[in-house]
Amino acid sequence: MRIRRLEFQQSFPRPREDLFAFFGDAHNLDAITPPWLHFRILTPAPIVMQVGAHIEYRLRLRGIPVRWLTEITAFYETAFVKLRR
């Protein structure tokens, strides 16, 4: 299996702590994902964000079902790193 790497940075005019509180909760992805993607988190709540945590998702892209698994590979008080498979 080929592993691809995507790196992305984005700036927000908010304190990092406020942003981390929102993005640190995987279930908030539902709030920011367009409804036409039929996005669902398959991992039951609560998801404890920590190194080694796994989060499974599914969505439909142009009618094609897509599933993926995210592994948290690094976790700091105000940042975390995800590896998507």
Contacts in CASP RR format, 6 or more apart in sequence:
PFRMAT RR
TARGET T0000
AUTHOR 0000-0000-0000
METHOD contacts of the structure
MODEL  1
MRIRRLEFQQSFPRPREDLFAFFGDAHNLDAITPPWLHFRILTPAPIVMQ
VGAHIEYRLRLRGIPVRWLTEITAFYETAFVKLRR
3 85 0 8 1.000
6 84 0 8 1.000
12 19 0 8 1.000
16 78 0 8 1.000
16 79 0 8 1.000
17 78 0 8 1.000
20 77 0 8 1.000
20 78 0 8 1.000
20 79 0 8 1.000
22 28 0 8 1.000
24 49 0 8 1.000
24 80 0 8 1.000
25 47 0 8 1.000
25 49 0 8 1.000
26 41 0 8 1.000
26 43 0 8 1.000
26 47 0 8 1.000
26 49 0 8 1.000
26 55 0 8 1.000
26 70 0 8 1.000
27 41 0 8 1.000
27 45 0 8 1.000
27 47 0 8 1.000
29 39 0 8 1.000
29 41 0 8 1.000
29 57 0 8 1.000
30 39 0 8 1.000
30 40 0 8 1.000
30 41 0 8 1.000
33 39 0 8 1.000
33 59 0 8 1.000
37 59 0 8 1.000
37 60 0 8 1.000
37 61 0 8 1.000
38 59 0 8 1.000
38 60 0 8 1.000
39 57 0 8 1.000
39 58 0 8 1.000
39 59 0 8 1.000
40 57 0 8 1.000
40 58 0 8 1.000
40 59 0 8 1.000
41 47 0 8 1.000
41 55 0 8 1.000
41 56 0 8 1.000
41 57 0 8 1.000
42 56 0 8 1.000
42 57 0 8 1.000
42 58 0 8 1.000
42 67 0 8 1.000
43 54 0 8 1.000
43 55 0 8 1.000
43 56 0 8 1.000
47 53 0 8 1.000
47 55 0 8 1.000
49 72 0 8 1.000
49 75 0 8 1.000
49 80 0 8 1.000
50 72 0 8 1.000
50 75 0 8 1.000
51 72 0 8 1.000
51 73 0 8 1.000
51 74 0 8 1.000
51 75 0 8 1.000
52 71 0 8 1.000
52 72 0 8 1.000
52 73 0 8 1.000
53 71 0 8 1.000
53 72 0 8 1.000
54 69 0 8 1.000
54 70 0 8 1.000
54 71 0 8 1.000
54 72 0 8 1.000
55 69 0 8 1.000
55 70 0 8 1.000
55 72 0 8 1.000
56 67 0 8 1.000
56 68 0 8 1.000
56 69 0 8 1.000
56 70 0 8 1.000
57 67 0 8 1.000
57 68 0 8 1.000
57 69 0 8 1.000
57 70 0 8 1.000
58 65 0 8 1.000
58 66 0 8 1.000
58 67 0 8 1.000
58 68 0 8 1.000
59 65 0 8 1.000
59 66 0 8 1.000
60 66 0 8 1.000
68 84 0 8 1.000
68 85 0 8 1.000
69 84 0 8 1.000
69 85 0 8 1.000
70 82 0 8 1.000
70 83 0 8 1.000
70 84 0 8 1.000
70 85 0 8 1.000
71 82 0 8 1.000
71 83 0 8 1.000
71 84 0 8 1.000
71 85 0 8 1.000
72 80 0 8 1.000
72 81 0 8 1.000
72 82 0 8 1.000
72 83 0 8 1.000
73 81 0 8 1.000
73 82 0 8 1.000
73 83 0 8 1.000
74 80 0 8 1.000
74 81 0 8 1.000
75 81 0 8 1.000
END
